[in-house]
Amino acid sequence: MINDIYKNILDEYSKYETIYAKEKKKIANKTFKLLPKEKEKFIKVVSQLLDIDNSKIFRLMTIWIKKKELYDFDLLAIYEKWLYNYVNSWGRCDIFCYHVLNPMFERNEEVFDNIKKWINSEKIYVRRAGVVTLIESTRSFVVNTDLDKVYYIVEALKDDSHLHIQKAIGWLLKYAYLTYPEEIKSYLKKNVNTLSRTTFRYGLEKMPKDVKNELMKL
């Protein structure tokens, strides 16, 4: 069964000279019909496919999970395993967060206990997932979680030297500003000398021009 599904996926990929997001979505929608409907069997088959060839399957997996809306808390251990085993780039990290981890967090606040472990990982993109999971991906990005959780993540990672972590923290602050404008403005003012300049600049991006100019002078 696994080999047949995998062959069908490869056949679908072979129909396109260049694979962009639109093409991947088409492939995901067609191959989704080949997967078992029952949750446990579906997850087992997807896990086996990831083991065969995670480079082609990974993005398809995130679309399949979103289509099936598999966000029950009992699946977190499996998704966490996928996070540690297959998330090894900026792109994979963010799409996995948007389609899988963030919706899981939105529905199950206890996921934050796991997030607190992710940000201490030696793996760069596991740490980044601990930040990006707090940003909900809709037509635009929003931060719906408590401000205390935002501060916890930022404080824990603000001294991280990796550029993709610094940008992620700034990104989190940028969208948290839309939900908590006065609080984030105040936080950035107080921490201008403790945040990296990259994080600080990213955190200003959604602010009105006059507020941004004021903070840039600090």
Stockholm file with secondary structure:
# STOCKHOLM 1.0

chainA/1-218         MINDIYKNILDEYSKYETIYAKEKKKIANKTFKLLPKEKEKFIKVVSQLLDIDNSKIFRLMTIWIKKKELYDFDLLAIYEKWLYNYVNSWGRCDIFCYHVLNPMFERNEEVFDNIKKWINSEKIYVRRAGVVTLIESTRSFVVNTDLDKVYYIVEALKDDSHLHIQKAIGWLLKYAYLTYPEEIKSYLKKNVNTLSRTTFRYGLEKMPKDVKNELMKL
#=GR chainA/1-218 SS CHHHHHHHHHHHHTTCSSCCHHHHHHHHHHHHTTSCSSHHHHHHHHHHHHHHCHHHHHHHHHHHHHHHTCCCGGGHHHHHHHHHHHCCSHHHHHHHIIIIIHHHHHHCTTHHHHHHHHTTCSSHHHHHHHHHTTSEESSSEECCSCHHHHHHHHHHHTTCCCHHHHHHHHHHHHHHHHHSHHHHHHHHHHTTTTSCHHHHHHHTTTSCHHHHHHHHTC
#=GC SS_cons         CHHHHHHHHHHHHTTCSSCCHHHHHHHHHHHHTTSCSSHHHHHHHHHHHHHHCHHHHHHHHHHHHHHHTCCCGGGHHHHHHHHHHHCCSHHHHHHHIIIIIHHHHHHCTTHHHHHHHHTTCSSHHHHHHHHHTTSEESSSEECCSCHHHHHHHHHHHTTCCCHHHHHHHHHHHHHHHHHSHHHHHHHHHHTTTTSCHHHHHHHTTTSCHHHHHHHHTC
//
